[in-house]
Amino acid sequence: MQGNLTALSITIFIILTVVLIGFLAGRDKSVRSSVEEWSVGGRRFGSLLVWFLVGADLYTAYTFLGLTSTAYTAGSLAFFAIPYSVLAYFISYFFLPKLWKVANHHKLTTLADYARERFDSKLLSSLIAIVGVLMLIPYICLQLSGIQDTLQVAGTGFINVKVVVITSFFLVALYTFFSGIKGPTYTAIIKDVLVWAIMLFMVVSLPIMHFGGWTPMMDTIIKDAPQLLTIPTEGPKGIPWFITASLVSALALFMWAHAATGVFTAKSADAIRKNAMYLPLYNIVLILVVFLGFIAFLVLPDGTDPRFALLRLIQTSYGGVGQGLAYSTIALASLIPCSIMAIGASNLFANNIYRDLINPDVKGPKLTMITRGMVFVVIGLALLFGLVFPTALVSLQLLGVSGMVQIFPAIVISLFWKNQTREATIIGLLVGLAVTFTVYSTGTSMGIYEGFWGLSANVLTVAALNPFFVKKNKANAVKEYLFQQQNNQAASLKKGA
């Protein structure tokens, strides 16, 4: 189908405007003065900014395009995104404030930093960093895929899509290098406002346009496509897959480097708690987006590529202005998360691979410049990977969730288990990764999400091996800080007795 010049013009105008705002956010030189300032904004963001930032970070173009695509092909399986995010925010309420306090007190900017200090282990820190970077590259690629698909639909016949995509991502890399986390934070406000406005407009207008309202639409689904409203009871993606995918995805959500980056920008633990309470509001949009996939199934012609389901639905339903606003929303949902992900991956590489393994004596200014410069490498690799292996991205991202959840014991369990040892944690992480990739590559998941098998093996390994190494477990500053209150309470009880 031919693109729409009005829609393309609006999309490009909004993207360029937002990129300019990203540059303006970094006009103060202090944002580039240190790794802490550049990557986590000096930990000065209040509840509202953190809400916008984490929301922009987690609800990406892949969320909207992927959910509608899944709903289009697999029906109600797409709803797994709802319980997983609700679970993730509920669980995060209990551990993220504690993690933030440790990171703030000891000036840590990555989860790998925390692991290094908690376990006195550069090896564990580097393993977590390597896993984080490798799993994040396909995720960044998916953001590339999102904007590429959007521009392909909007600009067919008018532009060279690949040239525009490469230019867009170069500009994002440039403003991220220049502005650090402040760039995507302030542009995230625009993106999130557009997401709420445009997505709500679409879920109200599309059922009216095509069916006369929500009730007639639901009647049509029940009559013509009842399979969309049920989850298979068996098969490779049945109810067991739905449950385990929701659980694993929930535990993995804040293990991603970009999610942790958003959390560490907060100015207080209370801001993190409020964030956990209010982030579920985004699920209002998610629930309705799934129904856009159902509408696409009923409206679009047979043979439509599911990858383009939402974009084709927009194209067939609205004029140039409506298309432009919708396309620009999806494009921003690609570019802004890409920026935050690049910051998270760059920070992991510079701090926990380069500094911890290659050059421990690196000075602050040089480390800051290396961290910022890695943005171009990360985004460049993602561009290259996405252009060379476009069909592998979704599978690799889903595998990435299973990989990232393997660091959960090293990060979250260690916040509450004083005697957890580095040896057992390292072996558990390696076992979990090995089991996950073995199950994935051999196709022996038995209808269970691959990461569940890996995490089960991981936790069991840590629990079984920990007693053999507990005598080697030594105190350090982070452990004393984490368990100081617990020790004081024990001392008070002993004194009272």
C-alpha positions in Angstrom: 0.0 0.0 0.0 1.1 3.5 -0.8 2.2 5.7 2.1 0.5 9.0 3.1 2.6 12.1 2.6 0.7 14.1 5.3 1.1 11.3 7.8 4.8 10.9 7.0 5.4 14.7 7.3 3.7 14.8 10.7 5.6 11.8 11.9 9.0 13.2 10.9 8.1 16.7 12.3 7.2 15.3 15.7 10.3 13.0 15.8 12.6 15.9 14.9 11.0 18.1 17.5 11.4 15.5 20.2 15.0 14.9 19.3 15.6 18.7 19.5 14.1 18.7 23.0 16.4 15.8 23.9 19.4 18.0 22.9 18.1 21.0 24.8 17.7 18.8 28.0 21.5 18.5 28.0 22.5 22.1 27.6 23.7 22.2 31.2 27.3 20.8 31.2 26.7 19.3 34.7 24.8 16.4 33.0 28.1 15.2 31.6 30.2 15.8 34.7 30.2 12.2 35.9 28.8 8.7 35.3 26.3 9.2 38.1 25.0 12.5 36.6 24.9 11.3 33.0 23.4 7.8 33.6 21.0 8.4 36.6 20.6 12.2 36.7 22.3 12.6 40.0 19.4 10.7 41.6 17.2 13.8 41.8 14.0 12.8 39.9 10.7 13.0 41.8 7.8 10.5 41.6 6.2 12.0 38.6 9.4 12.2 36.5 10.3 8.6 37.5 6.8 7.5 36.5 7.1 9.0 33.1 10.6 7.7 32.6 10.0 4.1 33.7 6.7 4.1 31.8 8.5 5.3 28.6 11.2 2.7 29.4 8.9 -0.3 29.8 6.0 0.5 27.4 7.8 0.5 24.0 6.7 0.3 20.4 7.3 -3.5 20.7 4.7 -3.5 23.5 2.0 -2.0 21.2 3.0 -3.6 17.9 3.8 -6.9 19.6 0.6 -7.1 21.7 -1.6 -6.4 18.7 0.4 -8.9 16.6 0.0 -11.6 19.3 -3.7 -10.8 19.8 -4.1 -10.9 16.0 -2.6 -14.4 15.7 -3.1 -16.0 19.1 -6.0 -14.2 20.7 -6.2 -14.0 24.4 -2.7 -15.3 25.0 -1.7 -11.6 24.5 -3.4 -10.9 27.9 -0.4 -12.4 29.7 1.2 -8.9 29.6 -1.5 -7.8 32.1 -0.8 -10.2 35.1 2.9 -10.1 34.5 3.1 -6.3 34.8 0.8 -6.2 37.8 2.9 -8.9 39.5 6.1 -7.1 38.6 5.0 -3.8 40.2 3.6 -5.6 43.3 6.9 -7.4 43.8 9.0 -4.3 43.1 7.2 -2.4 45.9 9.0 -4.7 48.4 12.6 -4.9 47.0 13.2 -1.8 44.8 13.2 0.8 47.7 15.8 -1.4 49.6 17.9 -1.7 46.5 17.7 2.0 45.8 18.8 2.8 49.4 21.9 0.6 49.0 22.7 2.1 45.5 22.3 5.6 46.8 24.4 5.1 49.9 27.3 3.4 48.0 27.0 5.4 44.8 26.1 2.4 42.6 24.6 3.0 39.1 24.0 -0.6 37.8 22.8 -3.9 39.2 26.2 -5.3 38.4 27.7 -2.7 40.7 25.5 -3.9 43.5 26.4 -7.5 42.9 30.1 -6.6 42.9 29.9 -4.8 46.3 27.4 -7.2 47.9 29.4 -10.3 47.1 32.9 -8.8 46.8 33.1 -10.4 43.3 34.1 -8.7 40.1 33.5 -12.0 38.3 29.8 -12.0 39.3 29.6 -8.3 38.4 31.1 -9.0 35.0 28.8 -12.0 34.3 25.7 -9.9 35.1 27.0 -7.1 32.9 27.7 -9.5 30.0 24.3 -11.1 30.3 22.7 -7.6 30.6 24.4 -6.3 27.5 23.9 -9.4 25.3 20.2 -9.7 26.2 19.6 -5.9 25.7 21.0 -5.8 22.1 18.0 -7.7 20.6 15.6 -5.5 22.7 17.2 -2.4 21.2 16.9 -4.1 17.8 13.2 -4.4 18.3 12.9 -0.7 18.8 14.7 -0.4 15.4 12.2 -2.8 14.0 9.3 -0.7 15.4 10.3 2.6 13.8 11.3 0.8 10.6 7.9 -0.8 10.3 6.2 2.5 11.1 8.2 4.5 8.5 7.7 1.7 5.9 3.9 1.9 6.2 3.9 5.7 6.4 6.6 6.4 3.8 6.3 3.8 1.1 6.9 5.6 -2.2 8.3 8.7 -0.6 11.5 7.8 1.3 14.3 5.3 1.6 13.2 3.7 4.9 16.6 2.3 5.9 18.4 5.6 5.4 15.8 7.4 7.6 15.9 4.8 10.3 19.7 4.9 10.5 19.6 8.7 10.6 17.0 8.7 13.3 19.0 6.3 15.5 22.2 8.2 14.9 20.4 11.4 16.1 19.1 9.5 19.2 22.6 8.2 19.9 23.9 11.8 19.6 21.4 13.4 22.0 21.9 10.5 24.4 25.7 11.0 24.3 25.1 14.7 24.8 22.2 14.8 27.3 22.4 11.5 29.2 19.3 10.4 31.0 17.8 13.9 31.1 17.2 13.7 27.3 14.9 10.6 27.3 13.3 11.7 30.6 12.0 15.0 29.3 11.1 13.6 25.9 9.3 10.7 27.7 6.7 13.1 29.0 5.7 13.9 25.4 5.8 10.2 24.4 3.6 9.1 27.3 1.1 11.9 26.9 0.8 10.9 23.2 0.5 7.2 24.1 -2.4 7.9 26.5 -4.2 10.3 24.2 -3.8 8.4 20.9 -4.3 4.9 22.2 -7.4 5.9 24.1 -8.7 7.7 21.1 -8.1 4.6 18.9 -9.8 2.2 21.3 -12.9 4.5 21.4 -13.1 5.4 17.8 -12.2 2.2 16.0 -15.0 0.0 17.4 -17.4 2.8 16.5 -16.0 3.2 13.0 -16.0 -0.5 12.1 -18.8 -2.0 14.2 -20.9 0.8 15.6 -19.6 0.5 19.2 -18.0 -1.8 21.7 -21.1 -4.0 22.2 -21.6 -4.8 18.5 -17.8 -5.4 18.3 -17.9 -8.0 21.1 -20.9 -9.6 19.5 -19.1 -9.9 16.2 -16.0 -11.4 17.9 -18.2 -14.0 19.7 -19.9 -14.9 16.5 -17.1 -14.8 13.9 -13.9 -15.4 16.0 -14.7 -16.9 19.4 -11.2 -18.5 19.4 -9.7 -15.1 20.1 -11.4 -15.0 23.5 -10.0 -18.2 24.9 -6.6 -19.5 26.0 -5.6 -23.0 24.9 -5.7 -25.6 27.7 -2.8 -27.5 26.2 -0.1 -27.3 23.5 3.1 -25.4 23.4 1.4 -22.2 24.5 -1.4 -23.1 26.8 -2.4 -22.2 30.3 0.8 -23.5 31.9 2.8 -21.3 29.4 0.6 -18.4 30.2 1.1 -18.7 34.0 4.9 -19.3 33.9 5.5 -16.6 31.2 3.6 -14.1 33.4 5.6 -15.1 36.5 9.0 -15.1 34.8 8.4 -11.9 33.0 7.3 -10.2 36.2 10.5 -11.3 38.0 12.7 -10.3 35.1 11.2 -6.8 34.5 13.4 -4.8 36.8 16.4 -6.9 36.1 16.8 -5.2 32.7 19.5 -2.6 32.7 17.2 0.1 31.4 14.6 -0.5 34.0 17.2 -0.4 36.8 18.5 2.9 35.3 15.1 4.4 35.5 14.7 3.3 39.2 18.1 4.7 40.2 17.2 8.2 39.0 14.7 8.5 41.8 15.5 11.0 44.6 14.0 8.8 47.4 12.8 5.3 48.2 9.4 6.8 48.7 9.4 7.9 45.0 10.0 4.2 44.1 7.1 3.0 46.2 4.8 5.5 44.7 6.0 4.5 41.3 5.1 0.8 42.0 1.7 1.9 43.1 0.9 4.0 40.1 2.6 2.2 37.2 -0.2 -0.3 36.9 -2.4 2.5 35.5 -0.6 1.8 32.2 -2.4 -1.5 32.1 -5.6 0.4 31.2 -3.9 1.1 27.9 -2.5 -2.4 27.6 -5.8 -4.1 28.0 -7.4 -2.0 25.3 -4.4 -2.4 22.9 -5.1 -6.2 22.9 -8.6 -5.5 21.6 -7.0 -3.5 18.8 -5.5 -6.8 17.7 -9.0 -8.4 17.7 -10.3 -5.5 15.6 -7.5 -5.9 13.2 -8.3 -9.7 12.8 -11.9 -8.8 11.9 -11.2 -5.8 9.7 -8.0 -6.5 7.8 -7.9 -8.8 4.8 -6.7 -12.4 5.1 -2.9 -12.7 4.6 -2.0 -9.5 6.3 1.4 -9.8 8.0 0.7 -9.8 11.8 3.8 -7.7 12.3 2.0 -4.8 10.6 -1.5 -5.5 12.1 -1.7 -2.3 14.1 -0.1 -0.1 11.5 -2.3 -1.4 8.7 -5.4 -0.9 10.9 -4.4 2.7 11.4 -3.7 3.1 7.7 -7.1 1.8 6.7 -9.1 3.6 9.4 -7.8 7.2 9.5 -6.9 10.1 7.3 -3.4 11.6 7.0 -3.5 13.7 10.3 -4.8 10.7 12.3 -2.2 8.4 10.8 0.5 10.9 11.4 -0.3 11.3 15.1 -0.6 7.5 15.6 2.6 6.8 13.7 4.6 9.4 15.5 3.4 7.9 18.9 4.7 4.5 17.9 7.9 6.0 16.5 8.6 7.8 19.8 7.8 4.6 21.6 10.8 3.1 19.7 13.3 6.0 19.9 13.0 7.0 23.5 13.2 3.5 25.1 16.2 2.9 22.7 17.9 5.9 24.3 17.4 4.6 27.9 18.4 1.1 26.9 21.6 2.4 25.3 22.4 4.2 28.6 21.8 1.0 30.6 24.0 -1.1 28.3 26.7 1.5 28.0 26.9 1.8 31.8 27.2 -1.9 32.2 30.0 -2.2 29.7 32.0 0.8 30.9 31.6 0.2 34.7 31.4 -3.6 35.0 33.4 -4.9 32.1 35.9 -2.2 31.2 36.6 -0.9 34.7 36.2 -4.1 36.6 38.1 -6.4 34.2 40.2 -4.3 31.9 41.3 -1.1 33.6 40.6 -0.9 37.3 42.6 2.3 37.7 40.6 4.3 35.1 39.9 7.8 36.3 36.4 9.3 36.6 36.5 11.7 33.6 37.8 9.0 31.3 35.3 6.5 32.5 32.5 9.0 32.0 33.7 9.6 28.4 33.9 5.8 27.7 30.4 5.3 29.1 29.0 8.0 26.9 30.9 6.9 23.9 29.6 3.3 24.2 26.1 4.6 23.3 27.3 4.8 19.6 28.7 1.2 19.8 25.6 -0.2 21.4 23.1 1.4 19.0 25.4 0.7 16.1 25.5 -3.0 17.0 21.7 -3.0 17.4 21.3 -1.4 14.0 23.6 -3.9 12.4 22.1 -6.9 14.1 18.5 -5.8 13.3 19.3 -5.2 9.6 21.1 -8.6 9.2 18.8 -10.8 11.3 15.4 -9.1 11.2 13.3 -12.3 11.6 15.2 -13.4 14.8 14.4 -10.4 16.9 11.2 -11.4 18.6 12.5 -14.9 19.5 15.7 -13.5 20.9 13.9 -10.9 23.0 11.7 -13.6 24.5 14.8 -15.6 25.2 16.3 -12.4 26.6 13.5 -12.4 29.3 14.4 -15.9 30.2 18.1 -14.9 30.4 17.6 -11.8 32.4 15.5 -13.5 35.1 18.6 -15.6 36.0 20.1 -12.6 37.8 17.1 -12.4 40.1 18.7 -14.5 42.9 21.9 -12.5 42.7 20.1 -9.2 43.0 16.7 -9.6 44.8 17.2 -12.7 47.0 20.6 -11.3 48.2 18.8 -8.2 49.6 17.1 -10.4 52.2 19.4 -13.4 52.7 22.4 -12.4 54.7 24.3 -15.7 54.3 23.9 -16.0 50.5 27.4 -16.8 49.2 29.0 -15.6 46.0 30.2 -19.1 45.0 26.7 -20.6 45.1 25.3 -17.5 43.4 27.7 -17.6 40.5 27.2 -21.4 40.0 23.5 -20.9 40.2 23.5 -18.2 37.6 25.6 -20.3 35.2 23.4 -23.4 35.7 20.3 -21.3 35.2 21.6 -19.8 31.9 22.7 -23.3 30.7 19.4 -24.9 31.4 17.5 -22.0 29.8 19.4 -22.1 26.6 19.4 -25.9 26.5 15.6 -26.1 26.9 15.2 -23.3 24.3 17.6 -24.8 21.7 16.2 -28.3 22.0 12.5 -27.3 22.2 11.9 -29.4 25.3 10.0 -26.8 27.3 6.9 -29.1 27.6 4.6 -26.2 27.4 6.4 -24.2 30.1 8.2 -20.9 29.6 11.9 -21.6 29.1 13.0 -19.2 31.8 11.0 -21.0 34.4 13.1 -24.1 34.0 16.3 -22.1 34.2 15.2 -20.1 37.2 14.1 -23.2 39.1 17.5 -24.9 38.4 19.2 -21.6 39.4 17.4 -21.3 42.8 17.8 -25.0 43.6 21.5 -24.8 42.9 22.0 -21.8 45.1 20.0 -23.4 47.9 21.9 -26.7 47.6 25.4 -25.4 47.3 25.2 -22.4 49.7 25.9 -24.4 52.9 29.2 -25.6 51.4 30.6 -22.1 51.1 28.9 -20.2 54.0 32.0 -20.5 56.2 33.9 -18.4 53.6 31.2 -15.7 53.7 32.7 -12.5 55.0 31.2 -9.2 56.1 31.5 -6.1 54.0 30.1 -2.6 53.9 27.1 -3.4 51.8 26.1 -6.4 53.8 26.5 -4.4 57.0 24.3 -1.7 55.6 21.7 -4.1 54.4 21.4 -6.1 57.6 22.3 -3.4 60.1 18.7 -2.9 61.2 18.2 -6.6 61.5 21.4 -6.9 63.6 20.2 -3.9 65.8 16.9 -5.6 66.4 18.6 -8.9 67.4 20.9 -7.0 69.8 18.0 -5.2 71.4 16.1 -8.4 71.9 19.2 -10.1 73.4 19.7 -7.1 75.7 16.1 -7.1 76.8 16.3 -10.8 77.6 
